[in-house]
């Protein structure tokens, strides 16, 4: 049995994103090159063994939402698409993501999702300030759970 979730994001982002933010977001989506300096998510800790066999923590940046192709557990395809304002209907960046995610990835991916929530178009905000990003689903379940950021924290399943 695997602990894999489907992560789906359907979001419009404000048009006012900087070129640096767009470049880094595109990298995280598997749509562009890695920027020289990472600002949205800066820490990618991985435990490795040093030359003496001792565990050490190293920083290994990886795109967080950049898998493309056939899904491993959730069926269908893994995709990430970002359309610029000129291509979208609403004059905002249109983002659609469907990925598989393991709970071990919740923390680092959550950091990117919290940033996305700060850039979300107002139509994704509730009267309580909660930001609706999409939904999650355990791979064996037919029940979808809302993916929201509430009080600057991602509400994971």
C-alpha positions as semicolon CSV with decimal commas, in nm:
position;residue;x (nm);y (nm);z (nm)
1;X;0,000;0,000;0,000
2;X;0,125;0,347;-0,085
3;X;0,057;0,681;0,081
4;X;-0,007;0,872;-0,239
5;X;-0,253;1,153;-0,293
6;X;-0,383;1,320;-0,604
7;X;-0,317;1,694;-0,580
8;X;-0,523;1,911;-0,814
9;X;-0,489;2,288;-0,834
10;X;-0,718;2,507;-1,044
11;X;-0,627;2,867;-0,975
12;X;-0,613;3,211;-1,127
13;X;-0,317;3,421;-1,014
14;X;-0,305;3,799;-1,013
15;X;-0,151;3,953;-1,321
16;X;0,109;4,144;-1,117
17;X;0,361;3,859;-1,076
18;X;0,724;3,959;-1,128
19;X;0,941;3,803;-1,397
20;X;1,146;3,630;-1,123
21;X;0,833;3,483;-0,963
22;X;0,706;3,356;-1,299
23;X;1,045;3,202;-1,382
24;X;1,063;3,016;-1,052
25;X;0,699;2,905;-1,069
26;X;0,756;2,775;-1,423
27;X;1,057;2,576;-1,294
28;X;0,845;2,425;-1,013
29;X;0,587;2,328;-1,277
30;X;0,849;2,157;-1,495
31;X;0,804;2,424;-1,762
32;X;1,133;2,612;-1,743
33;X;1,493;2,619;-1,630
34;X;1,596;2,645;-1,265
35;X;1,659;3,007;-1,167
36;X;1,999;3,092;-1,025
37;X;1,840;3,212;-0,700
38;X;1,532;3,041;-0,550
39;X;1,303;3,273;-0,356
40;X;0,962;3,103;-0,335
41;X;1,086;2,784;-0,168
42;X;1,445;2,802;-0,049
43;X;1,500;2,483;0,149
44;X;1,496;2,131;0,003
45;X;1,653;1,923;0,283
46;X;1,764;1,569;0,201
47;X;1,946;1,333;0,438
48;X;2,251;1,173;0,274
49;X;2,558;0,990;0,403
50;X;2,889;1,172;0,416
51;X;3,223;1,007;0,335
52;X;3,233;0,853;0,684
53;X;2,885;0,703;0,657
54;X;2,731;0,964;0,887
55;X;2,395;1,120;0,799
56;X;2,409;1,484;0,694
57;X;2,144;1,716;0,561
58;X;2,205;1,869;0,220
59;X;1,997;2,108;0,013
60;X;1,879;1,945;-0,314
61;X;1,632;2,172;-0,496
62;X;1,373;1,990;-0,709
63;X;1,064;2,115;-0,894
64;X;0,772;2,053;-0,659
65;X;0,489;2,029;-0,913
66;X;0,684;1,934;-1,224
67;X;0,596;1,574;-1,300
68;X;0,453;1,515;-1,647
69;X;0,330;1,197;-1,811
70;X;0,147;0,891;-1,688
71;X;0,047;0,884;-1,321
72;X;0,183;0,605;-1,102
73;X;-0,115;0,551;-0,866
74;X;-0,400;0,795;-0,939
75;X;-0,456;0,698;-1,305
76;X;-0,457;0,943;-1,590
77;X;-0,186;1,198;-1,659
78;X;0,024;1,428;-1,443
79;X;0,030;1,782;-1,582
80;X;0,114;2,140;-1,494
81;X;0,000;2,426;-1,716
82;X;0,045;2,801;-1,672
83;X;-0,121;3,037;-1,920
84;X;-0,018;3,401;-1,928
85;X;-0,280;3,678;-1,890
86;X;-0,304;3,740;-2,265
87;X;-0,410;3,378;-2,316
88;X;-0,655;3,360;-2,023
89;X;-1,017;3,473;-2,018
90;X;-0,996;3,677;-1,702
91;X;-0,678;3,878;-1,756
92;X;-0,498;3,673;-1,492
93;X;-0,249;3,386;-1,493
94;X;-0,439;3,056;-1,529
95;X;-0,281;2,763;-1,342
96;X;-0,387;2,399;-1,361
97;X;-0,190;2,125;-1,188
98;X;-0,254;1,754;-1,138
99;X;0,022;1,571;-0,951
100;X;0,080;1,277;-0,722
101;X;0,212;1,371;-0,380
102;X;0,337;1,172;-0,080
103;X;0,285;1,307;0,275
104;X;0,665;1,341;0,304
105;X;0,633;1,617;0,042
106;X;0,355;1,808;0,222
107;X;0,592;2,049;0,400
108;X;0,795;2,167;0,101
109;X;0,498;2,164;-0,137
110;X;0,295;2,343;0,128
111;X;0,547;2,627;0,124
112;X;0,484;2,676;-0,249
113;X;0,106;2,644;-0,201
114;X;0,111;2,912;0,071
115;X;0,292;3,143;-0,171
116;X;0,036;3,064;-0,444
117;X;-0,243;3,153;-0,200
118;X;-0,092;3,500;-0,150
119;X;-0,099;3,552;-0,528
120;X;-0,445;3,405;-0,589
121;X;-0,709;3,614;-0,760
122;X;-0,980;3,738;-0,522
123;X;-1,241;3,499;-0,664
124;X;-1,056;3,215;-0,480
125;X;-1,090;3,385;-0,140
126;X;-1,381;3,322;0,093
127;X;-1,529;3,582;0,326
128;X;-1,325;3,424;0,610
129;X;-0,997;3,476;0,423
130;X;-0,956;3,110;0,334
131;X;-0,806;3,056;-0,013
132;X;-0,944;2,767;-0,221
133;X;-0,666;2,619;-0,436
134;X;-0,823;2,293;-0,557
135;X;-0,859;1,950;-0,399
136;X;-0,680;1,635;-0,286
137;X;-0,779;1,270;-0,296
138;X;-0,619;0,960;-0,146
139;X;-0,536;0,740;-0,444
140;X;-0,770;0,456;-0,333
141;X;-1,060;0,686;-0,247
142;X;-1,340;0,833;-0,457
143;X;-1,383;1,119;-0,207
144;X;-1,223;1,455;-0,291
145;X;-1,120;1,690;-0,011
146;X;-1,086;2,067;-0,055
147;X;-0,730;2,199;-0,078
148;X;-0,731;2,529;0,107
149;X;-0,492;2,766;0,278
150;X;-0,637;2,891;0,606
151;X;-0,449;3,126;0,839
152;X;-0,135;3,086;0,624
153;X;-0,139;2,706;0,663
154;X;-0,228;2,442;0,405
155;X;-0,509;2,216;0,527
156;X;-0,383;1,870;0,428
157;X;-0,593;1,552;0,444
